[in-house]
Amino acid sequence: MKGKFQVLIKRYQEWGDPAHQHSYKPAGAVSNYVHSLKLGDEMNFKLIRANVKLQYVNNGVKGFPGVQTITMIAVGAGLAPMVQALHEMLANAEDLTSIVFLYGNRTVSDILLKSQLDDWQEKFARKFKMVYVIGSRYNE
């Protein structure tokens, strides 16, 4: 996507009982602010030039030579950088690395980009396995 970017921001609502701090999470200040914006509102973004992720292309070679399987683990909105990497990895037909993605959420309705992930699992069945982990250690 040259010349544009997309932002995936999950709104975090208040969760749990404030009387039980070990299981209480307040509403997300930034996520709720972004979701309150109206069409045409503006906000600023900061570009971080240094990428701390391992680069998929090293010395002109795509992939991870010698690696047979990559396991990705994410919860909630943590899937965003995984999806960014998956776009590149799944598009490379020469890369035979198997990918297993463990993705956790409290409920099925919390799963972000589920249709995209399911489509990839079907389209790249020999290369990509999606594992959804649903639940919470706390009772809601």
Residue pairs with C-beta under 8 A, 6 or more apart in sequence:
7 34
8 77
8 79
8 80
8 83
8 112
8 113
9 30
9 31
9 34
9 35
9 77
10 31
10 76
10 77
10 110
10 112
11 28
11 31
11 32
11 34
11 35
12 25
12 27
12 28
12 31
12 32
13 27
13 28
14 25
14 26
14 27
15 24
15 25
15 106
15 140
16 23
16 24
16 25
16 138
16 140
17 23
17 24
18 24
23 138
34 43
37 43
53 81
53 85
56 62
56 63
56 64
56 85
56 88
56 89
62 88
62 92
62 94
62 95
63 89
63 92
63 94
63 95
63 97
64 70
64 97
67 97
68 97
68 98
69 97
69 98
69 99
69 100
70 89
70 97
70 98
70 99
70 100
71 99
71 100
71 101
71 102
72 82
72 85
72 86
72 99
72 100
72 101
72 102
73 101
73 102
73 103
73 104
74 81
74 82
74 101
74 102
74 103
74 104
75 103
75 104
75 105
76 104
76 105
76 110
76 112
77 112
79 103
79 112
79 113
82 101
82 103
83 113
83 116
86 99
86 101
86 120
86 128
89 95
89 97
89 99
90 99
90 120
90 123
90 124
90 127
90 128
96 127
97 127
98 127
98 128
98 129
99 127
99 128
99 129
100 129
100 131
101 117
101 128
101 129
101 130
101 131
102 131
102 133
103 111
103 117
103 130
103 131
103 132
103 133
104 132
104 133
104 134
105 111
105 132
105 133
105 134
106 134
106 135
106 136
106 140
107 134
108 132
108 134
111 117
111 132
117 130
118 130
120 128
120 130
121 128
121 129
121 130
